[in-house]
Structures are given as C-alpha cells and as structure tokens.
Amino acid sequence: MKARSGPLASQAITDDERAYAASLIERARVALAVAEQYTQEEVDRYCQAVGWAVTNEATFARLAQMSVEEGGIGDPDGRVSKRFRIMGVLRDVLREKSVGVIEEIPAKGIIKYGKPAGVVVSLIPATNPESTPPCVALPAIKCRDAVIFSPHPRTKQTTTAVVEVMRRALERAGACPDILQCVQTPTIPLAKYLMSACDLVQATGGSDMVRAAYSSGKPAYGVGAGNSTMVIDETADVEIAARNTRISKTSDFGSGCSADGNLIIEASVYDRLLAQLVKEGGYVVSPEEAEQLRGVLWDDSGRRTSNTIAVSPQKLASLAGIDAPADRLFFIAEQDGVVPEARFPGEKLCVVLATFKYEGFENALKLVRAVLEIGGKGHSCGIYSHNEDHVRSLALAAPVGRIMVRQPQYVGNAGSFTNGMPFTASIGCGTWGGNTTSENITVKHYMNVTWVSYEIPEDRPLESDLFGEFYGAEISIPPELEDLGAARDT
C-alpha cells in the first residue's frame, strides 16, 4: 500500500515513550524465556487456541466490522472472508516442526534444530488490522517467539482488540499472555525505537514503513508494492477470466495488494472479455471519466490519495463525479499503451481496473515488464491461458515472485485451499521490490536454525568432472599477478 499521510518524519522519542518501549521489551524478554521451554505439542495447542479464538465466526465478524468502522475503508463482507486466510496459516503452521529436531538429512550427516528468533516487532497496516496480527502471531507462537504489535494509528483500536483476544486465548490455554503485546498509543518515534530494540522486524504496509524497518539496524522482513497484472491470451476461457477478475477486484473494495490491477488482453478476445467484465458488474469509463477518476485517485505528485483507497464503487463514483449505474461493482479504464504519466498502470488499491490490448505474445510480455517497472515489481502477475508455452514464457520473463495460472490473484497469491502457495499476510518481493526474500513469509522466517553436522564418506568429485571441458587447458599467469609477485620480492 503506497498511500500515506506523509513520509516517516524524523521525530524525537519522548522520555515517556522510551520508558514504555523498555517495559514492552522487558515483558517480551521474560515471556520469551518462558516460551523457550515449551514443547512442540504445547506450541501447537496454543496456536490452535489462538486460531479458534480469532476465527470463530461471531468474533471475526465483529472484528471485521470494527476494522471497517474505525478505518473508514473496506467492505465488511469482504473482510469477513479473510478469516479463511488465518485458517490457512494455522493449517500450514500445524504441519511444520519448530521445536527440537526439525529436519534430518542422513545422506549429508545433517540434523537441524529449530530455535526462537526472539522478540519480533510487527508493524500492522490500516488495511488489514483484523487479519494481519493473527497471521503473524501464529507462526511466531509456533517458533516460540514473543511479538510486540505496533498498530497503524488509524486502526489501533481494532488491532488492540485482536491482540487482546489472542492474549486471553493464550492465558486460558495455560501459556504466558505476554508472548503477544500491543502498543496502546502508536507513534512513529515509538515504532522506530521498538524496531531498533527487538531481534526481528516484520513490516506489512506502505513503502515508508518498510524502509523504516530495513533502516532499523535489525533483521527485517518487508513487503513491496502490489500491482497484480494478468495476461489473457487467445486460448483463455473468457467467462472464467472475467468472473475471477471481478472476485479479485471487488473483494474488500480492492484493498488487497494482490487484487487484479491490470489486464493485458490479446486483441482477438479483447471485446468479448470487456463485454463479459461488464456482465460481471464492470463499468467502462469514457476518456473524460477516466480523467475525473485520475484526478481523485492521485495527487499532483502522483501519490495515491488516502480517501479513495478501498471505498465502495458508489462512493468513488461520487468523489469523481461519474454518473455510473448504482449496481456497478468496479470501473474499467482502457489504456493505449503503458504511459507512466497516465497513472492507471500503477497500483490503485481500489475498485479500478486498467486494460491493455496486445497482438503477439512477445508484446504481452513487454507490456507486463513495462507495467511492473511503474509499480509492483517483484510482487505478482498471472495468466489465463491453456498454452503452456505462454505460461513458461511469462514465468521466465516476469520479474515477480509468484504467478497465478487461471485463478483469482487476490485469493491465490497469499495462499489458497485450492493451490499450493503458503498462506501468509506478508508477501516478499525479493530484490526486485527491495525486500529480503521473494517468498511468502511463513514459519521458517520466524526461527533460527542450528545445523548439526556429522562426518560422512568423502564427497569430493574428480577435478576432471568438476572443471569439465576446461580441465587441463593451459592457462598463462596474468601479467598483473606476475607484477604482484615482483613487488612482493622487492
């Protein structure tokens, strides 16, 4: 999420905030010492207790409603569906080992032992204050870490409520509740101080937040901007592509960084797909209406305006002065090529979709790369195609960490019960997006691992096999090395 009220300014932390931060860290260290003694069976039980406390339908429905009311963004119905992501995280967590021996590789004489990463500071975005904390807490509890959550000020009450629900679940199950704590009055200086004092930072949110995490001086997992882009070729099932686009684009009013942002469509199916998108609830804006949309979605410097993120299509139409039918679910802005100044090829975080037409699959790949250079590099893209050569070509060409094939981006990128992606609330974008990893952040990222090595039979290849065709070739000593030898003798 790029939109923000301003950069993370350099502010001084107050004495009271410093003392408060120290108390949080001290309590977390005490809880960490207790958690380090938990067995695998105990941490699994605690994860189940926390998972049920948060995702039972009555509780999560109230938390989802609370997050929308407090933050002023998002759709309550769409938010409720995010409980399945937490359930998916729990499923994955319970299938992993994290205590004692977690893996043995006899052929290499290796035994791996899982250890806690320590005290984790987790920065929570305003777009997911109800679902991100459990998705962080579950793998952290599994790895016997302690977590301090730093809420976004806009949705601090929701995050505080979620953490309190989880703390009570831990206490009822017999665990130390201070394994999870929440900052009560979040500020930028306090968050920065906590990040500098912890062992690991987990940052899900805007680019300023991620940069602050990486500059904290502590190991950090951050995420990059999303701008999911889908290729739809001539072999695609147009009805399925349009349906999945609507699902992805409208869920929680397009707040997710994985929500479809751009469709790159083969010319021969372009008109059919556009018509099908309209059947699914889309509204194709005119060039004049597109200008009106652009005027409210971005400010003069190109930053996304916060008051248009994840708002209903009716509210967005009203803000832009567009007289669209009241039953429309999302807007379609047709683009003539990838033009950065047009803004629409970039991340939108709302119910607006950009479409592009191509002829020849090589041009589709060029459009994908051009879009990702504007925004979303490292994050994700996808394809609706039954041509496996096209799928492979996209996989080789696209600078992204994940590609969804014939499935909704929003559902699939962060894990789904119908694909093999690891469930997560944090999607790494690799060096493309300025992140430490291009993987989905999961259990393994919340633990340290000790490798125990035993001697094995020698595994040394023949030099002729090691160097291949270059073995035995005559190599003259480079002059600069000869000069170095002469200088040493002198």
C-alpha positions, 0 to 999 in steps of 0.5 A, a space after each residue: 500500500 503506497 498511500 500515506 499521510 506523509 513520509 516517516 518524519 524524523 521525530 524525537 522519542 519522548 522520555 515517556 515513550 522510551 520508558 514504555 518501549 523498555 517495559 514492552 521489551 522487558 515483558 517480551 524478554 521474560 515471556 520469551 524465556 518462558 516460551 523457550 521451554 515449551 514443547 512442540 505439542 504445547 506450541 501447537 495447542 496454543 496456536 490452535 487456541 489462538 486460531 479458534 479464538 480469532 476465527 470463530 465466526 461471531 468474533 471475526 465478524 465483529 472484528 471485521 466490522 470494527 476494522 471497517 468502522 474505525 478505518 473508514 475503508 473496506 467492505 465488511 463482507 469482504 473482510 469477513 472472508 479473510 478469516 479463511 486466510 488465518 485458517 490457512 496459516 494455522 493449517 500450514 503452521 500445524 504441519 511444520 516442526 519448530 521445536 527440537 529436531 526439525 529436519 534430518 538429512 542422513 545422506 549429508 550427516 545433517 540434523 537441524 534444530 529449530 530455535 526462537 528468533 526472539 522478540 519480533 516487532 510487527 508493524 500492522 497496516 490500516 488495511 488489514 488490522 483484523 487479519 494481519 496480527 493473527 497471521 503473524 502471531 501464529 507462526 511466531 507462537 509456533 517458533 516460540 517467539 514473543 511479538 510486540 504489535 505496533 498498530 497503524 494509528 488509524 486502526 489501533 483500536 481494532 488491532 488492540 482488540 485482536 491482540 487482546 483476544 489472542 492474549 486471553 486465548 493464550 492465558 486460558 490455554 495455560 501459556 504466558 499472555 505476554 508472548 503477544 503485546 500491543 502498543 496502546 498509543 502508536 507513534 512513529 518515534 515509538 515504532 522506530 525505537 521498538 524496531 531498533 530494540 527487538 531481534 526481528 522486524 516484520 513490516 506489512 504496509 506502505 513503502 515508508 514503513 518498510 524502509 523504516 524497518 530495513 533502516 532499523 539496524 535489525 533483521 527485517 522482513 518487508 513487503 513491496 508494492 502490489 500491482 497484480 497484472 494478468 495476461 489473457 491470451 487467445 486460448 483463455 476461457 473468457 467467462 472464467 477470466 472475467 468472473 475471477 477478475 471481478 472476485 479479485 477486484 471487488 473483494 474488500 473494495 480492492 484493498 488487497 495488494 494482490 487484487 487484479 490491477 491490470 489486464 493485458 488482453 490479446 486483441 482477438 478476445 479483447 471485446 468479448 472479455 470487456 463485454 463479459 467484465 461488464 456482465 460481471 458488474 464492470 463499468 467502462 469509463 469514457 476518456 473524460 471519466 477516466 480523467 475525473 477518476 485520475 484526478 481523485 485517485 492521485 495527487 499532483 505528485 502522483 501519490 495515491 490519495 488516502 480517501 479513495 483507497 478501498 471505498 465502495 464503487 458508489 462512493 468513488 463514483 461520487 468523489 469523481 463525479 461519474 454518473 455510473 449505474 448504482 449496481 456497478 461493482 468496479 470501473 474499467 479504464 482502457 489504456 493505449 499503451 503503458 504511459 507512466 504519466 497516465 497513472 492507471 498502470 500503477 497500483 490503485 488499491 481500489 475498485 479500478 481496473 486498467 486494460 491493455 490490448 496486445 497482438 503477439 505474445 512477445 508484446 504481452 510480455 513487454 507490456 507486463 515488464 513495462 507495467 511492473 517497472 511503474 509499480 509492483 515489481 517483484 510482487 505478482 502477475 498471472 495468466 489465463 491461458 491453456 498454452 503452456 508455452 505462454 505460461 513458461 514464457 511469462 514465468 521466465 520473463 516476469 520479474 515477480 515472485 509468484 504467478 497465478 495460472 487461471 485463478 483469482 490473484 487476490 485469493 491465490 497469491 497469499 495462499 489458497 485451499 485450492 493451490 499450493 502457495 503458503 498462506 501468509 499476510 506478508 508477501 516478499 518481493 525479493 530484490 526486485 521490490 527491495 525486500 529480503 526474500 521473494 517468498 511468502 513469509 511463513 514459519 521458517 522466517 520466524 526461527 533460527 536454525 542450528 545445523 548439526 553436522 556429522 562426518 560422512 564418506 568423502 564427497 569430493 568429485 574428480 577435478 576432471 568432472 568438476 572443471 569439465 571441458 576446461 580441465 587441463 587447458 593451459 592457462 598463462 599467469 596474468 601479467 598483473 599477478 606476475 607484477 604482484 609477485 615482483 613487488 612482493 620480492 622487492 
